[in-house]
Amino acid sequence: MSSYNLKAIRKEHHDTQKGLAEKTGYQQSFISEMETGKVNMPDYFIERLKEIYGIEDLEKYRVEKTRNKPGRPPKEDQISSKIVERMLSIIESQNIRLAQLEERIHELERKK
């Protein structure tokens, strides 16, 4: 997912989060969340940013967005592995139940 380095854009134009918030009409906390990657930068915000700072092309500010910190698996992978572990646990318990059922069927067949 591509995004732009909002902090670099803002700093290059000698602006603060509060100043940018006032210029855009957004709350400073929203500016902060976009800078830290907690929320994506909406297209309409990007267009407004270009207007405010007189930027035609934001390519030099493009960054590839990652959600994980170095050395840590992405949150999605952590969730996925927990789901897989749970599914394997369920399958294992179902296999045990299936084996018990098969054993009971064999017992009943032997008694016939």
PEBEL-V377652 format. One record per helix or strand of 2 or more residues. SS is the DSSP state (H for helix, E for strand). FROM is the first residue (numbers start at 1). TO is the last residue. If there is no record, write none. Layout:
BEGIN
ss=SS from=FROM to=TO
ss=SS from=FROM to=TO
END
This chain:
BEGIN
ss=E from=2 to=4
ss=H from=6 to=12
ss=H from=17 to=24
ss=H from=28 to=36
ss=H from=43 to=53
ss=H from=59 to=61
ss=E from=62 to=64
ss=H from=75 to=111
END
